[in-house]
Amino acid sequence: MKKPLKVLVYGYGNPGRQDDGIGNEMVDMLNEWIPEHDVSCIETDSNYQLNIEDAEKVSENDVVIFVDASKEDISEYKFSKVIPSGEKVEFTMHAVSPGFVVDLSKKLFNKTPDAYLLQIRGYEWDFKEGLSANAKLNLEQAYQFLTRKLSELSCIRVNKSINMLD
């Protein structure tokens, strides 16, 4: 019998900084979608930022999708593969990149899940709760994209590599 595929969607950002909380908002939306669609192989997590401690949780999954707000000049959202990166972290170990967390998972737990980053464009970053109107539109577009991708995943492990970029 094949072992079920384990998928983690990890949203991060500060909901007290307007659009920076878009990753957390995505997780809230998925927490309603998951039971409605009976996809028990998918779990969610969220936090203000990624930490080195997240490497353990990442190592326990086959697919990890990080969701974060972006200040980059992208359209509504951008979905890309995360490459494990042992980049040097300056000043603090309290906030790290998805690539660094995946690299730690590989080094500490000998597990490298298929990892992706869903960046959603934000516009407002003041100390205020709630997303801007444009960020809400981008979030909805990204949510539609992500739920389609998650629906395509089989909860049964496949022998070939998973590629969600197709």
C-alpha positions as CSV (number, residue, x, y, z in Angstrom):
1,M,0.0,0.0,0.0
2,K,1.3,3.4,-0.9
3,K,1.9,6.0,1.8
4,P,-0.3,9.1,1.5
5,L,1.3,12.3,0.2
6,K,1.6,15.0,2.9
7,V,1.2,18.6,1.8
8,L,1.9,21.7,3.9
9,V,0.8,25.2,3.0
10,Y,2.7,27.7,5.2
11,G,1.6,31.3,5.1
12,Y,3.6,34.0,6.8
13,G,3.5,37.7,7.4
14,N,2.4,40.3,9.9
15,P,-1.4,40.9,9.8
16,G,-0.8,44.2,11.7
17,R,1.1,45.6,8.7
18,Q,-1.8,45.6,6.2
19,D,-0.9,43.6,3.1
20,D,2.0,41.9,4.8
21,G,-0.6,39.6,6.4
22,I,-1.7,38.2,3.0
23,G,0.0,34.8,3.6
24,N,-1.9,34.4,6.9
25,E,-5.2,35.3,5.2
26,M,-4.6,32.6,2.5
27,V,-4.2,30.0,5.3
28,D,-7.5,31.2,6.8
29,M,-9.2,30.7,3.5
30,L,-7.7,27.3,3.0
31,N,-8.7,26.2,6.5
32,E,-12.3,26.6,5.2
33,W,-11.6,25.0,1.8
34,I,-9.8,21.9,3.1
35,P,-12.7,20.3,5.0
36,E,-15.2,21.3,2.3
37,H,-13.2,19.3,-0.2
38,D,-12.1,16.5,2.0
39,V,-8.4,16.8,1.3
40,S,-7.0,15.4,4.6
41,C,-3.5,15.1,3.1
42,I,-3.2,19.0,3.2
43,E,-2.4,20.9,6.4
44,T,-1.7,24.5,7.0
45,D,0.4,26.6,9.3
46,S,1.1,30.3,9.7
47,N,3.4,32.6,11.6
48,Y,4.8,36.2,11.4
49,Q,7.9,35.0,9.7
50,L,9.8,31.8,8.9
51,N,12.2,30.6,11.6
52,I,15.0,28.0,11.7
53,E,12.6,25.8,13.8
54,D,10.3,25.5,10.8
55,A,12.8,23.1,9.2
56,E,11.4,20.2,11.3
57,K,7.8,20.8,10.2
58,V,9.0,21.1,6.6
59,S,10.9,17.8,6.8
60,E,7.6,16.0,7.8
61,N,6.0,16.8,4.4
62,D,6.4,15.8,0.8
63,V,5.2,19.1,-0.7
64,V,5.5,22.5,1.0
65,I,4.0,25.7,-0.4
66,F,5.1,28.9,1.3
67,V,2.8,31.9,0.9
68,D,4.0,35.4,1.4
69,A,3.2,39.0,0.4
70,S,5.5,40.6,-2.2
71,K,6.6,44.2,-2.8
72,E,8.0,43.1,-6.2
73,D,6.6,44.4,-9.4
74,I,4.7,41.2,-10.3
75,S,1.2,40.9,-11.5
76,E,-1.3,39.5,-9.0
77,Y,0.9,36.6,-7.9
78,K,4.0,34.6,-8.8
79,F,4.4,30.8,-8.2
80,S,8.0,29.4,-8.3
81,K,10.0,26.5,-7.2
82,V,12.1,26.9,-4.0
83,I,15.7,25.9,-4.4
84,P,17.4,24.8,-1.1
85,S,19.9,27.5,-0.3
86,G,22.5,27.5,2.5
87,E,22.8,31.3,2.3
88,K,24.5,33.1,5.1
89,V,22.1,34.8,7.4
90,E,23.3,38.1,8.8
91,F,22.4,39.8,12.1
92,T,19.6,37.5,13.2
93,M,18.4,33.9,12.9
94,H,14.8,35.0,13.7
95,A,13.8,35.5,10.0
96,V,15.0,33.3,7.2
97,S,14.0,32.5,3.6
98,P,12.0,29.5,2.3
99,G,15.2,28.2,0.6
100,F,17.1,28.4,3.8
101,V,14.4,26.5,5.7
102,V,14.3,23.8,3.0
103,D,18.1,23.5,3.1
104,L,18.1,23.1,6.9
105,S,15.5,20.4,6.5
106,K,17.8,18.6,4.1
107,K,20.9,19.0,6.4
108,L,19.2,18.3,9.7
109,F,16.6,15.7,8.8
110,N,17.8,14.4,5.5
111,K,14.4,15.4,3.9
112,T,14.0,17.7,0.9
113,P,10.3,18.1,0.1
114,D,9.2,19.6,-3.2
115,A,8.9,23.2,-2.2
116,Y,7.2,26.2,-3.8
117,L,6.8,29.9,-3.1
118,L,3.5,31.7,-3.9
119,Q,4.2,35.4,-3.7
120,I,1.1,37.6,-3.7
121,R,1.5,41.3,-4.6
122,G,0.8,43.7,-1.8
123,Y,0.6,47.5,-1.9
124,E,0.1,48.9,1.6
125,W,2.4,48.2,4.6
126,D,1.4,50.6,7.3
127,F,0.7,49.6,10.9
128,K,-2.9,48.8,10.4
129,E,-4.9,45.6,10.2
130,G,-6.7,44.5,7.1
131,L,-5.7,44.1,3.5
132,S,-5.9,46.9,0.9
133,A,-8.5,46.5,-1.8
134,N,-6.0,45.6,-4.5
135,A,-4.3,43.1,-2.3
136,K,-7.7,41.4,-1.7
137,L,-8.2,41.1,-5.4
138,N,-4.7,39.6,-5.8
139,L,-5.4,37.2,-2.9
140,E,-8.6,36.0,-4.6
141,Q,-6.7,35.3,-7.8
142,A,-4.0,33.5,-6.0
143,Y,-6.5,31.5,-4.0
144,Q,-8.2,30.3,-7.1
145,F,-4.9,29.3,-8.6
146,L,-3.7,27.5,-5.5
147,T,-6.9,25.6,-4.8
148,R,-6.8,24.3,-8.5
149,K,-3.2,23.2,-7.9
150,L,-4.1,21.5,-4.6
151,S,-7.1,19.8,-6.2
152,E,-4.8,18.3,-8.9
153,L,-2.6,16.7,-6.2
154,S,-3.3,13.1,-5.5
155,C,-3.1,12.2,-1.8
156,I,-1.5,9.0,-2.8
157,R,2.2,9.1,-3.3
158,V,3.4,8.8,-6.9
159,N,6.7,7.3,-7.8
160,K,7.7,10.2,-10.1
161,S,8.7,13.7,-9.0
162,I,6.0,16.2,-8.2
163,N,6.0,19.3,-10.4
164,M,3.3,21.8,-9.6
165,L,4.7,24.4,-12.1
166,D,2.9,22.7,-15.0
